[in-house]
Amino acid sequence: MNPFILATLVFSLGLGTTITFASSHWFMAWMGLEINTLAIIPLMAQHHHPRAVEATTKYFLTQATAAAMILFASTLNAWNTGQWDIQQMTDPIPCTVITMALALKIGLAPMHTWLPEVLQGLDLTTGLILSTWQKLAPFALILQVQNAPSSMLVLLGITSTLVGGWGGLNQVQLRKILAYSSIAHLGWMILVLQFMPSLTMLALLTYIIMTTATFLTFKYNKSTSINGLATSWANAPTMAALTPLILLSLGGLPPLTGFAPKWLILQEMAKQDLGMTATIAALSALLSLYFYLRLCYAMTLTMSPNTTTATIQWRLKDGPVTLPLAASTVASMMLLPATPAAMALLTS
């Protein structure tokens, strides 16, 4: 892709998200979401592969449906109440519709079926953008909708944690596994959204850090399936040793970074007398932990046959950018002691 076109698209991605962040009017927020969607579509289809084109088409249709629902619901709310302000969604029907539309945009269950298929058709760099940056603008709107039905948010959250856990169990493609991981993490964020928005922001921040480290690790190894992980020791033994820590951080094990949001979310849900919901969420985390452990086993506890076929791809690869990989890897393993400071910063 031409560097000037690439720079324009990346700038448009940032612009769309920034417009949505800065908007208090539904029409402006919708416009930011549309700029965001239209900017990533050429990045998704840039390789001209049939799977990439298919994934781009699915993504476009899904996002267009969600955008139409947002525009319809906000217009209906303005018709009934005279308000276009995002924080003045007082009519229950438009509020429900717009919450469902935003859930469709980020891939919450049961509106999740597009996400694994789309992510599987993309390269790892575009998949990283889709899994991290593209979640920010819809989440900014979900946080501002004050009157979202509380029972629906809890139902969406618990369904997403269960689907994210069960769906990833029988997958062998890393991108699909990360898609179900994303669904599960988004479920945890939505569960606590109405009770403690700052905790949702902490969970989103740690999810972005850990997912960035995971995607960059797989990109460094040029691995797209579990079998491909078994040969990673031939390229980078150090990364092969550190990657299980990143994956276990995604699973939420102490003393790694990913433990903090799960611990605090379960504590908050217990305070809200949602003991059964917290128990189901904690059990669903065990499902996710199982397929993270599968990846760890394939990467560090098995030894692939050291044949020319297995190692030739590592000999001929170019040197990737390692600073973002190193920073995100360290952050995904060592930020647990900074949790009180992060919470103080987010609640102030």
NUSE-835524 format. One record per atom (N, C-alpha, C, O): x, y, z. Coordinates in steps of 0.1 Angstrom, whole numbers, plus 5000, padded with zeros to 4 digits. Last residue first. Layout:
BEGIN
XYZ;...
This chain:
BEGIN
489450965398;489551105402;488951195392;488951315393;489450705389;488250755397;488350905400;487350955405;491850675376;490650665368;489350715376;488450755369;493750705397;493750795386;492450795378;491950895373;493050495414;492950635419;492950735407;492150835408;493650285397;492250305401;492050445406;491050505404;496450315394;495550325382;494150355386;493450435380;497250275421;497450405415;496550425402;496050535400;496450005425;495850115433;496050255426;495150335427;498049875404;496649875403;496049985412;495150055407;500749835403;500349965400;498849985400;498350085397;501249565407;501449655419;500949795416;500749875426;500649465380;499749445391;500049535403;499049585409;502349495359;501649615363;500649585375;499949685379;503849295346;504449355358;503549475364;504049545372;502949185322;503449095333;503649165346;503549095357;502349375304;501249275307;501749175318;500849095323;504649525304;503449585310;502449475313;501749475324;506349355289;506749395303;505449445310;505249405322;504949355265;505149225272;505449255287;504949195296;504949615257;503649555260;503849425268;503049395276;507749655253;506949735262;505649675267;505349665279;508349465233;509049455246;508249535257;508049485268;506649555212;506549415217;507149405231;506549355240;507649805207;506249795212;506049655218;505349635228;510349725199;510049815210;508649795215;508449785227;510649575176;510549495188;510249585200;509949535211;509749525143;509949625153;509649565167;508549515170;511549235128;510349325131;510749435141;511749435147;513649155102;513649195116;512449285119;512349395113;512448885080;513049025083;512949055098;512148995105;513348545076;512448645080;513148775083;514348775088;514648305071;514548405060;513648525064;513148595055;514648135092;515948185087;515848295077;516748385076;512048065097;512748155106;514048205101;514448325104;511447895076;510748015077;511448115086;511348235084;512947665082;513347745071;512647885072;513247985068;512147485101;512847595105;513247695094;513747805097;510647275090;510147335102;510847465105;510247555111;512247185069;510847235066;510347315078;509647415076;514447085082;514547205074;513247265071;513047385071;513446985116;513746965102;513947095094;513547195099;513046905144;513947015139;514446975125;515546945123;509746855155;510946805148;511746905142;511246995134;509147045185;508847015172;510046945165;511146975169;508346975217;509447005209;509146955195;508946835192;506347135243;506447035232;507647075223;508047195223;506147335260;506247205266;506347095255;506346975258;505847575247;506947555256;507147415260;508247385264;503647575229;504747665227;506047625235;507147645230;501647405237;502247385224;503447465222;504347425214;501247515263;501747375261;502347355248;503447305246;500147765257;501347755265;502047615263;503247605261;497747675244;498847755237;500147745244;501147725237;496547555266;496847475254;497947545245;498847485240;496147775283;497147665286;497447575275;498647525274;494147895269;495447965270;496547865274;497647875269;492147715272;492747725259;493947815259;494747805250;491747745301;492147615295;492747635281;493747575278;491048005305;492347965310;492747825303;493947805301;488347985296;489348065289;490748025292;491648015284;487347825317;487347785303;488347855295;489047795287;487747995339;488547875338;488447815324;489447755320;485948195334;487348235333;488248105332;489248105326;483648075341;483848085327;485348125324;485848095314;483848095369;483947965363;484247975348;484947885342;483448365371;484748315376;484948175370;486048135366;480848395362;481948465355;483248405358;484148385350;479448245381;479448195367;480548265359;481248195351;479948405403;480448265403;480548215389;481448145385;478748645397;480148645399;480748505398;481848485393;476048555397;476648605384;478148605385;478848565376;475748485424;475648385414;476348425400;476948345394;476148745436;477048635439;476948525428;478048475424;475449015436;475348935424;476348815425;477148795417;475549225455;474749105457;474449025445;473348975443;477549405451;476249435445;475249325447;474149325441;479849285461;479249395469;477849435464;476949475472;480249105440;479849055453;479249165462;478349135469;481149285421;479849215419;479349155432;478149145434;483549375433;482449465431;481149395429;480149445434;485049135431;484749195444;483549295443;482749295452;485149085404;484448995412;484049055426;483049025432;486649315397;485249305392;484449205400;483349225403;489049265410;488249385414;486849375409;485949415416;489849035396;489749035410;488849145415;487949125423;490049125370;489149015373;488849015388;487748995392;492049335371;490649365368;489649255372;488549285376;494349175381;493749285388;492349315384;491449325393;495348975364;494648935376;493849055382;492749035388;496849075344;495449045341;494649005353;493448995352;499449095354;498649215353;497149185351;496349255357;500248835378;500348905365;499349015364;498349015372;500748645398;500748785401;500848875389;501548975389;497248545391;498248625398;499648565397;499748445395;495648515359;496348445370;497248545377;497948625371;494148575336;493848635349;494448575361;493948575371;494648515309;493748425317;493448475331;492448435337;496548705303;495248715297;494148625304;493048665305;498548585318;498048715322;496648745316;495748795323;498948365303;498448345316;497948475322;497048475330;500148495281;498848425279;498148395293;496948405294;502448595292;501448685286;500148615285;499148675288;503648355300;503348455310;502348555305;501348595312;504148235275;503148175284;502748275295;501648265300;506148415264;504848415259;503848345268;502748395270;508748375274;507848475280;506448475276;505548515283;509748165260;509648145274;508748255280;508148225291;509748255234;508948135237;508848115252;507848055256;511448475237;510048495235;509148375238;508048385243;513848315239;513348405250;511948435249;511148435259;514048185215;513848105227;513348195239;512548155247;513148235185;513348325196;513048245209;511948245214;513248025166;513448165162;513848245174;514848325173;512747785177;513847785168;514247935164;515347965160;510447815192;511647805199;512847825190;513947865194;508347795174;508847925177;510147925185;510848025185;507147565167;508447585161;509047725165;510147755160;504647565179;505647465183;507047485178;507947435183;503047745166;503747795178;504847695182;505747735189;501847615145;502947705142;503747755154;504847785153;499847475158;500947405153;502147495150;503347455152;498047685162;498647625174;499947545169;500947545176;498547945138;497847835143;498647775155;499847815157;500148155130;498648175129;497848055134;496648065134;503248315134;502348205138;500948235136;500448345141;505448485134;504748455121;503848325123;503848235115;506648575156;506848435153;506248395139;506448285135;505648835156;507048815156;507448675152;508448645145;502948775157;503448845145;504948825144;505548795134;502748685183;502448595172;502948645158;503348575149;503548925196;504248795198;504048705186;504948645180;501449095189;502849125184;503749005186;504648985178;499248975202;499348985187;500749005182;501148945172;500148995229;499848865223;499948875208;500548785202;500449275233;501549185235;501349055228;502248995222;497749345228;498749405220;500049315221;500649275211;496449215249;496149175236;497249225226;497649155217;497549365271;497749215270;497549165256;498249085251;496549625266;497949595268;498249455265;499249415258;493749585265;494449635253;495949605254;496649565244;493249495291;492949415279;493749455267;494249375260;493949725306;494749605307;494549505296;495449445291;491849895296;493249935295;494149805296;495049785287;489549755304;489749785290;491249815287;491849765278;489849765332;489749635325;490049655310;490749565304;489650035336;490849965340;490949835332;491949795327;487050085327;488150145320;489450075323;490350065315;485649935347;485549905332;486649965324;487249895316;486250095368;486749955368;486649905354;487549825350;484850325363;486250335363;486950195363;488050175357;482150235365;482750265352;484250275352;484850235342;480550035384;481850105386;482450135372;483350045368;477949955376;478249975390;479550055392;479550135402;477849925349;476850015355;477150045370;476650135376;480049755343;479949885337;478949975345;479350095348;480449495349;480649595360;480449735356;480649835363;479949365325;479349315338;479349425348;478349445356;481549465306;480149505306;479449475319;478549535323;484049335312;483849485312;482449535314;482149615321;483449065307;483849115321;483649265322;483149315332;482949085279;481849045289;482149095303;481249145310;485449145270;484349245268;483249215278;482549305283;486648895275;487049015282;486049125281;485849195291;485148725256;485148705271;485548825279;484848855289;485848845232;484448845236;484348815251;483548885258;488648795232;488148935232;486648935237;486349025245;488648525230;489248585242;488748725243;488448775254;487648495205;486848455216;487348505229;486648525239;489848605191;488548665190;487648625201;486948705207;491948435198;491948575203;490648645201;490348725210;490948215183;491148205198;491148345204;490548365214;491148315157;489848285163;489948275178;488948315185;493948335156;493148455155;491748435160;491148525166;494848075158;495148175169;494248295168;493848345178;493047785153;493547905147;493748015157;492748045165;491747595167;493247575165;493847695158;495047705158;489147555191;489747625180;491247595179;491947575189;487547465211;487847365200;488547435188;488447385177;487347675230;487847545234;488347455222;489347395223;486147915224;487547905221;488147765224;489347735221;483447895233;483747905219;485247885215;485547835204;483547905261;483147775254;483647785239;484047675234;484348175266;485048055272;484747925264;485747855260;482648335252;484048345250;484848235255;485948195250;480248245263;480448225249;481948235246;482548155238;480548345289;480348205287;480648165272;481348065270;480948625286;481948545293;481848395290;482848325288;478548685272;479748695265;480848625272;481748565266;476648635292;476548555280;477948565273;478348465267;477348825311;477548685315;477448595302;478148495302;476749065295;478149035301;478348895304;479348835300;474049055289;475049055278;476449015283;477148945277;473049055315;472848935307;473848935295;474348825292;473849305324;474349185331;474249065322;475048975322;472449465305;473949465306;474449345313;475449285308;469849395312;470349355299;471849365298;472449275292;469549505338;469449355336;470049315322;470549205321;469749775332;470849715340;470749555338;471849495337;469449955302;468749855311;469849775318;470649705312;470950275304;470950145297;470350045307;470550055319;471150545310;469950475313;469850345306;468750295304;473450675301;473250665315;472150565319;472150505329;476050635280;474550615281;474150575295;474550475300;478750655283;478050775284;476450755285;475750845289;479750395278;480050455292;479150585294;478850615305;479150375252;478450285262;478550345275;477650345284;480950555240;479450585240;478750495250;477750545256;483350435245;483150565250;481650605250;481150675259;482950195231;483050195246;482850335252;482150345262;483150285204;481850235210;481850225225;480850255231;485950375206;484850465203;483550405208;482750485215;487450135212;487550245221;486250335219;485650375228;487649915195;486749905206;486550035214;485650055221;489649975177;488249985172;487249965183;486049985181;492049915190;491650055188;490150065184;489450165188;491649615194;492049715204;491449855201;490549895207;490949455172;490749405186;490949505197;490549495208;491749595150;490349565151;490049525166;488949555171;494549605154;493749725153;492349705156;491649775164;495049325152;495349395164;494649525165;494049565175;494349275125;493549215136;493849285149;492949295157;496349415112;495049475111;494149405122;493249475127;498449235120;498549385123;497149445123;496749515132;497748985111;497849005125;497849155129;497349195139;495248985085;496548965089;496649015104;495749085109;491948835085;492848945085;494248905088;494448805095;490148625088;490448665075;491448775074;491848815063;489648605116;490348495109;490848535095;491848485090;488048825121;489448835125;490248725119;491448745116;485648745109;486348855104;487748855108;488648875100;484948525126;485148505111;485848625105;486748595096;484848635152;485848535149;486048515134;487148495129;482648835147;484048875151;485048765148;486048795142;480048755140;480848805130;482348825134;483248815125;478848675164;479248565154;480148625143;480848545136;477948825185;479348805184;479748735171;480948725168;475548885198;475848955185;477348935181;477949035176;475048795224;474948705213;475048765199;474748705189;478448895229;477448785226;476048835231;476048905241;479849185213;479349115225;478349005221;477649015212;481149345193;481149205193;480749125205;481349025208;480949615190;482149565196;482249415196;483249355199;478549645176;479749705170;480949645177;481949625169;476649515193;476949455180;478249515174;479049445167;476649705213;477149565216;477449495203;478449415202;475549915200;476949925204;477549795208;478749765205;472949805196;473749845185;475249855188;476149815181;472149775223;472249655214;473149685202;473949605198;471950045229;472849965237;473149835229;474249785228;469950135212;471350185210;472350105218;473450085213;467749995222;468249965208;469650015207;470449945200;467550105248;467849965246;468349935232;469349855231;467050375241;468150345249;468550195248;469750155247;464650365227;465850395220;467150365228;468150325222;463050275251;463150185238;464450235230;465150145227;463150475271;463750335273;463950255260;464950185259;464450795270;463350705264;463950565265;464950535259;466750935277;465750905287;464650805283;464050735291;469651025272;468850915266;467850865276;468150775284;471551225276;470051255279;469251145272;468151175268;474051195268;473751165282;472351185286;471951175298;474051285242;474251145245;473851105259;473350995261;471451505230;472651485239;472751335242;471751265245;469251555217;470251485209;471451455218;472351385213;465851575227;467251585231;468151495221;467751385219;463151545224;463751675220;465151685223;465751795222;461851305229;462251385241;462751525237;462851615245;461051185205;460251175217;460551275228;459651315235;463051255187;461651285183;460751285196;459851365197;465351165200;465151315197;463751345194;463251455198;464850895198;464950955211;464751115210;464051175218;464850855171;463650835178;463650895192;462650955196;467550925166;466551005160;465150985167;464451085170;468750715180;469050845184;467950945179;467551035185;467850495165;467450505179;467650645184;466850705192;468950545139;467450525141;467050555156;466150625158;471650545145;471050665139;469550655141;468950755144;471950285155;472350395163;471650525158;471050595166;471250125132;470450115145;470750235154;469850285160;473250205114;471850235111;470950225124;470050315126;475450095127;475350235126;473950285122;473450385127;474849815126;474949885139;474750035138;474150095146;474949785097;473749755105;473749825118;472749885122;477649855093;476549935087;475249915094;474450005096;478949645106;479049785112;478049875106;477549965113;478149435090;477849435104;477849575110;476949615117;479149505065;477649485067;477249495081;476249545085;481949515071;481149635066;479649625068;479049715073;482449255078;482649365088;481849485084;481249545092;481949115055;481249085067;481249195077;480349235083;483849235038;482449245035;481649225047;480649295050;486249155051;485949305050;484449325047;483849415053;486148885048;486148935061;485749085061;484949135069;486348865019;485148815026;485048875040;483948915045;488848975016;487749045010;486448995017;485549075019;490348785029;490348925034;489148995028;488549075036;489848555014;489448555028;489448705033;488548735041;490948634989;489548614990;489048615004;487948665007;493248914991;493048774992;491548744994;490848825000;494149174991;493449124979;493348964979;493348904969;495349315011;496049205006;495449134994;495949044988;493549515020;494749555012;495449435006;496249454996;491249505035;491249435022;492449465014;492549435002;491849645058;491449505059;491549425046;491849315045;492349895049;493449825056;493049675057;493949595056;489749975039;490949945030;492049875036;492749795029;488449975066;488049875055;489149865045;489449745041;489150175083;489750045085;489449955073;490249855072;487650395074;489150405074;489750275075;490850245069;485050335079;485450345065;486950355064;487550325053;484950335107;484650215100;485250225085;485950125081;485550605113;486450495118;486250365110;487250305107;483450735101;484850765097;485750645101;486650605093;481450625118;481450595104;482850625097;483350545089;482050735143;482050585141;482150555126;482750455123;481651005137;482950955141;483150805139;484150755135;478951005132;479851045121;481250995125;481950945116;477950945158;477650855147;478650875135;479150785129;478751185171;479251055175;479150945164;480050875161;477051365157;478551375156;479251245160;480151205154;474551265165;474951275151;476451285149;476951215140;474551295193;474551165187;474951165173;475551075168;476851515210;475651505201;475651365194;476751325189;479151525222;478051515231;476751495223;475651475229;482451405213;481051445209;480151435221;480251345229;484951325216;484751465219;483251505217;482851615220;484951055208;485351085222;484851225225;484351245236;484351085180;483451025189;483651055204;482751075212;486751215172;485451285171;484351225180;483651295186;488651015178;488651135185;487351215184;486951275194;487850815159;487750785173;487750915182;487050925191;488450965135;487050915138;486850885153;485850925159;491251015138;490251125138;488851075141;488151145149;492350755137;492550835149;491450955150;490950985160;491550685111;491250605122;491250685135;490350685143;492850895096;491350885097;490850805108;489850835114;495550815100;495050945105;493550945106;492950995116;495450575085;495750575100;495250705107;494750705118;494850685060;493950595066;494150585081;493150585089;497150835055;495850895055;494750815062;493950865070;499150645056;499150755066;497750815067;497350855078;498350495033;498450435046;498350535057;497650525067;498750685013;497450635016;497350575029;496350595037;501550715016;500650835018;499250795021;498550845029;502550465010;502750515023;501850635026;501350655037;500550224992;501250354992;501350415006;500350425013;500849885000;500050005000;500950125000;501950135007;
